[in-house]
Amino acid sequence: SGALSFPSLQELSNETARLLMRKRWASISLPALEEVSLETVRLLARQTSSLNLGIPTLPTEFAAGFAELPTRQPMAGDNISFPYLNDLSPEAARILVTSLNRGFREVPRGFGKFSNSPRLSFGGISGFATLSPALAVELAKYEGNLAIEGLGELPAESAAALASYPGP
């Protein structure tokens, strides 16, 4: 169903989102988006399995909106990306991780298991200056591919928390 990409769009109203989300999109990329409502986040999550949002903060109530991401057998393009997110509380991370964890499936012939969860990435353009131990504990519970790019500092306690990461 194609890609929806507006690289410079900073605001997306509920009305505009409802009109755009009348169809399912292979991917939605809004990397400059700063102003968005909970309703719009839910609409976006429902209509794609590859979402790139430029929001700088993820409130706890928004984190649960990602539970509406379609559950299907993952493909290479399944991805949730926050290139500018620099404000994520441990509570919001816990809700986001719980919302996106989809378990694992066994691969035939003993090749192990694959995650049913989408790839989850933070940063890349900007992101966390540091990864607090409390935030690391919550992110380490993620069952899918996890990328934390552009990290400025990684305290030893945070590294120890990430050691329990069960994902691929």
Secondary structure, DSSP 4 states (H G I P E B T S, - for coil): --EEE-TT--B--HHHHHHHTTS--SEEEETT--B--HHHHHHHHHT-SEEEE--SB--HHHHGGGGGSPPS---TT-EEEETT--B--HHHHHHHHHHH---EEEPGGG--EEE-SPEEEE-SSS--SB--HHHHHHHTT--S-EEE-S-SB--HHHHHHHTT----
